[in-house]
Amino acid sequence: MPPTSADPTLVSENLLTDNPALYEQTFPDSGERNARFVHDLVTEFSDPAMAAGTTEAIPGARLLDVGAGTGRDAARLAHLGYRVSGIDISARMVAYARAKYPGLDIRVGDARAVTVAEPVDVVTCLGSTLLHLHHSEDILAALTRFASCLRAGGLLVLEMRNAAFLLTDRGRRELLDHESVRRVEWEGVEYTSRTSLSIDLPAQLLRRRRVWTWDGCVEPVTQDTAWRLLFPRELRHLLCLAGFDVVALFDRPGPLTEPAWPGDGVLGEELDDDRLHVVARRRADTVTAVR
Ligand SMILES: C[S@@+](CC[C@H](N)C(=O)[O-])C[C@H]1O[C@@H](n2cnc3c(N)ncnc32)[C@H](O)[C@@H]1O
């Protein structure tokens, strides 16, 4: 949809990723929770090579953030001492991240084709980035690339929606049975979004329709997005095919759960909550392909 003359800042169908400042305002993350979550898991599950490493130890480990978005997680991880690089498919997100964090190596790239100059110790893929890939072959391609970017024994940390939540009454009630309304003020204009979710069973997708209005808007902006509904057993299988051993798979706590990470330190394995978190270790028999 072309921008309306009433508001030059609404530039495309993908309002949030094309307007990263609005994305950050819509999804504020004041607690630096993603970085703390990643760092705690890496510390807990790293192998002796990473913890004691010949040359590298945590912090100082190499980390690749896939779907780096506005760069805020990458920046916080760098602040914790990781040597961070990141990719994102959105050129606007990458331009924003590079302008805001000039010291960070963030590039435009697709998860399905990502390569690294040197194997990394950690790959992160947070905020349901993986679920923007709707076909199993694409998810497997991305996971295989993640494995090939990691050194043997390196860790993959994933955070995303949990499809199994929709098998519960609470999940259907919280996600499907109502429209959610959110108001964001940005550069003096109040934007209102109305969001509804639906399930596309044949495609195994959770579809989202979000309609934006603002003062003086001539025509609302409607955006359709979808996430792949990925179930825990399915994800475990794909990870195994891609060359990983799953070392932790849990629904809570996490950066977006309530209570939020670190909670009481117990990793919930009932898998009936709305987020899914995975730590997987790259097997030694996986082929590494650095560029
Ligand atoms: C919801 S945002 C998450 C951003 C950040 N990781 C966070 O947790 O705040 C999802 C990001 O994934 C990116 N993305 C979607 N598909 C991608 C792909 N195939 N390869 C790389 N990035 C992708 C989008 O551009 C967007 O910035």
The ligand as an SDF file (V2000), in Angstrom:
LIG
                    3D

 27 29  0  0  0  0  0  0  0  0999 V2000
    9.8680   -9.7330   15.5430 C   0  0  0  0  0  0  0  0  0  0  0  0
   11.3720   -9.1940   14.8490 S   0  0  0  0  0  0  0  0  0  0  0  0
   12.5090   -9.7270   16.1200 C   0  0  0  0  0  0  0  0  0  0  0  0
   13.6530   -8.7720   16.2410 C   0  0  0  0  0  0  0  0  0  0  0  0
   14.5900   -9.0890   17.4060 C   0  0  0  0  0  0  0  0  0  0  0  0
   15.2740  -10.3730   17.2330 N   0  0  0  0  0  0  0  0  0  0  0  0
   13.8340   -9.0760   18.7230 C   0  0  0  0  0  0  0  0  0  0  0  0
   13.6860  -10.1420   19.3280 O   0  0  0  0  0  0  0  0  0  0  0  0
   13.3880   -7.9880   19.1150 O   0  0  0  0  0  0  0  0  0  0  0  0
   11.6660  -10.3910   13.5860 C   0  0  0  0  0  0  0  0  0  0  0  0
   12.8110   -9.9610   12.6950 C   0  0  0  0  0  0  0  0  0  0  0  0
   13.1170  -11.0360   11.8130 O   0  0  0  0  0  0  0  0  0  0  0  0
   13.4820  -10.4930   10.5650 C   0  0  0  0  0  0  0  0  0  0  0  0
   13.3660  -11.5760    9.5640 N   0  0  0  0  0  0  0  0  0  0  0  0
   12.2420  -12.1260    9.0730 C   0  0  0  0  0  0  0  0  0  0  0  0
   12.5410  -13.1000    8.2050 N   0  0  0  0  0  0  0  0  0  0  0  0
   13.9000  -13.1850    8.1620 C   0  0  0  0  0  0  0  0  0  0  0  0
   14.8210  -14.0020    7.4410 C   0  0  0  0  0  0  0  0  0  0  0  0
   14.4120  -14.9450    6.5810 N   0  0  0  0  0  0  0  0  0  0  0  0
   16.1400  -13.8140    7.6450 N   0  0  0  0  0  0  0  0  0  0  0  0
   16.5880  -12.8590    8.5030 C   0  0  0  0  0  0  0  0  0  0  0  0
   15.7570  -12.0470    9.2050 N   0  0  0  0  0  0  0  0  0  0  0  0
   14.4280  -12.2070    9.0430 C   0  0  0  0  0  0  0  0  0  0  0  0
   12.5320   -9.3140   10.3880 C   0  0  0  0  0  0  0  0  0  0  0  0
   12.9970   -8.3670    9.4440 O   0  0  0  0  0  0  0  0  0  0  0  0
   12.4810   -8.7490   11.8010 C   0  0  0  0  0  0  0  0  0  0  0  0
   13.4430   -7.7540   12.0250 O   0  0  0  0  0  0  0  0  0  0  0  0
  1  2  1  0
  2  3  1  0
  2 10  1  0
  3  4  1  0
  4  5  1  0
  5  6  1  0
  5  7  1  0
  7  8  2  0
  7  9  1  0
 10 11  1  0
 11 12  1  0
 11 26  1  0
 12 13  1  0
 13 14  1  0
 13 24  1  0
 14 15  1  0
 14 23  1  0
 15 16  2  0
 16 17  1  0
 17 18  1  0
 17 23  2  0
 18 19  1  0
 18 20  2  0
 20 21  1  0
 21 22  2  0
 22 23  1  0
 24 25  1  0
 24 26  1  0
 26 27  1  0
M  CHG  2   2   1   9  -1
M  END
$$$$
